[in-house]
Amino acid sequence: MNNLKLKKEQYLRRRNRSKKPFPVEGEYRLCVYKSANHIEAQIIDDFNQTTLVAASSKEKVYKKEKINKTELASLVGKSLSERAKAKKVKQVHFDRNGFRYHGRIKSFAEASRKGGLKF
């Protein structure tokens, strides 16, 4: 039981570390969430409290493809960066949401960088 409590505390500590206390106008946050099967990401304007762009592995485009989760995360990152280009968003603050920069999160971030996002 103590081990689970410790892991939860570590997760919450990592999650709070990646959030800025005061939003600044013109700065956007790329927030990533992953579950056991899917990955979702959105670019958020915290100053105006709006979501500018979103992408998810739950979209119909990715349902037909039979690929592993890491490759799926990179496809989602690529599509998110293309949508962000259309909205003229270039610079974002990467919010891992408490997840370690490893595996699917890492492949998502690298694909987003290749697509043109800077963070």
Disulfide bonds with the S-S distance in Angstrom:
none
